Amino acid sequence: MPEVIHLTTEAFHKVSSHENPVLIDFWAPWCGPCRMQGPILDDVAKAAGDKAIIAKVNVDEEPLLAGQFGVQSIPTLLVLKDGRIQSRMVGVQPAHTLLAALQQAGA
């Protein structure tokens, strides 16, 4: 069953250029809206199956990665395809919006 993976800076490079779209949620444990987004990401991972990678980056643990993408508020969600940003969303997003962004990116 597809799951949400937790990315570190080291692991990021392995998934960022993956052939499937990658949805990344930049979050922090102390962020209320981020905690609301978590279960939605679980649903998106199940719905997307093996057509996309769903990942989370803890901005407290990976500040350089968050800075690399200009994350200024959380949650920020990015859809990457071939290492390029296809979509950027800020704030809690419903599953259908995230799935639509992944589909647009080729999932």
Stockholm file with secondary structure:
# STOCKHOLM 1.0

chainA/1-107         MPEVIHLTTEAFHKVSSHENPVLIDFWAPWCGPCRMQGPILDDVAKAAGDKAIIAKVNVDEEPLLAGQFGVQSIPTLLVLKDGRIQSRMVGVQPAHTLLAALQQAGA
#=GR chainA/1-107 SS CCCCEECCHHHHHHHHTCSSCEEEEEECTTCHHHHHHHHHHHHHHHHHGGGSEEEEEETTTCHHHHHHTTCCSSSEEEEEETTEEEEEEESCCCHHHHHHHHHHTTC
#=GC SS_cons         CCCCEECCHHHHHHHHTCSSCEEEEEECTTCHHHHHHHHHHHHHHHHHGGGSEEEEEETTTCHHHHHHTTCCSSSEEEEEETTEEEEEEESCCCHHHHHHHHHHTTC
//
